[in-house]
Amino acid sequence: MLATVSDWVRTLVVVALLGNLLEWVLPDSSLRRHAGLVVGLVLLLAILGPFARLFGNARAALTGAGGYVGGGAGYGALIREEEAQQAAAILEAYPGVTAARVQIGRGPGAPATVAVRARRPPGPHFRAYVAAALAAATGRQGRAFRLQVLPVAAGKGES
């Protein structure tokens, strides 16, 4: 800690001395004013540098501990689960579909598994509807999927 503070003070002194030397060497007053601005900015960066490193280390510590919201091993699984629930809700809005279950594969090219219960077989455009529901829920077009349509047992699912 003490070594860090001494390095910081040494850097500030060197920047201030070099800035004064530069202003002393420059002949024109307009050049001196611009040089003073540049030296002031460099001095400001030298002052704030250790604080930036300190906050960078704190962020790295949070990220490494899994405390950072955008990271963690379970984050991808949580996203896939939410996307699957959204796709299932969209599929249940299709006429005749009483229930839907969606499982999204782990990798970007992994297929999704879609199982629906329907009162009657869905129409010819249902596969396109499933593809559109997956694209809307995941934000990715062209995801491969396996579709399984299960009939509703007699007396169940009727309203």
Protein Blocks (a to p, Z undefined) as FASTA:
>chain_A
ZZmmmmmmmmmmmmmmmmmmmmmmpmbfklmmmmmmmmmmmmmmmmmmmmmmmmmmmmmm
mmmnopamkgcjklmmmmmmmmmmmmmmmmmmpghiabdcddddfblmlccddddddfbd
cdfklmmmmmmmmmmmnopghiacddddddddehihiZZ
